[in-house]
Amino acid sequence: MADRTTVQAYVVERAGEPLGEVFAAVARACGEIAKKIRLAGLGDVYGAFGAVNVQGEQQQKLDVFANEVLTQALGAVECVAAIVSEEDEEPVVFDRPGGRYAVVFDPLDGSSNIDVNVNVGTIFSVVTVQGELLASVLRPGAEQVAAGYVVYGPSCVLVLTLGRGVAAFTLDEAGEFLLSADGMTMPAQGPYYSANAATAASWPAAYRAYVAGLVGGALGGKAYSARYIGSLVADFHRTLLKGGVFLYPPTEKAPKGKLRLLYEARPLAMIAEQAGGAAVSGAEAILGLDAAGIHERTALIVGSKVEVEALQRAVVGAK
Ligand code: AFP
């Protein structure tokens, strides 16, 4: 049963006023995005915006809207020194003395699903700016101060970690995210694996054998079932709640993986670890990886400990 604890109150109590303001801005912006998504069919918001972003992807109108709303909301927060967005080639730097955090985000992940009314999400991470901005955001994800995501689903839920556990907040009718779950834990092993099976022929052999093993009962005799939405936040949210593994392996088309290290893999890895799960890029923990650039891609295997560690063993063994 939801209590009346808002995101801001929760964060202020555990991490202080400045971070509370960052989360209040994110929550406000995501509330606006949720409203826009809910009414998408009634406004002129479906479809392509007509431009291609830095990733070479067609921007959807809602990508652009979500990016603007988050940029404006975070730009008004005194302690935010800069933002890094999937939609912007370079970081947006706010010239202010009190800036101590950079917020890194994917404003609307899975946006190609919008037109068919399938769940989409916002993913974000907060890092401390120490010295040079770029060096600060590229440092390994283990140094993230906080991370979270919003899943725009049948209900709109914001999940966050401040580095001490995981909590969820549900958007109410008045537009406020209220605490709906605290101390969330991921099952140690789950019933599902989640991957784009259409790309399996071009995965490294260890990944193909691993998934065949999951289906064939190699992990404790369980025969895993498949679930794949193609919207990372939704696939991750199910994995967090039900357990199992989400994997986006290297492919021939994307040998380094498709997903982005800074604003997709790192925040979800932090949440997974804080909930008792794990996240690797293959042989290595996601949170230990350095980044060479803000839009760097990675393979991502995230979920329950049993499945992720089994994958890691398989990849290390294949080397
Ligand atoms: P879009 O934002 O372009 O829809 O990409 C979504 C995404 O980055 C992520 O949300 C999914 O997990 C992944 O792509 C799905 O990729 P495939 O279509 O290659 O399975």
Boltz pocket constraint, residues with backbone or C-beta under 6 A from the ligand:
constraints:
  - pocket:
      binder: B
      contacts: [[A, 57], [A, 108], [A, 109], [A, 110], [A, 111], [A, 112], [A, 113], [A, 196], [A, 230], [A, 231], [A, 232], [A, 233], [A, 235], [A, 258], [A, 259]]
      max_distance: 6.0
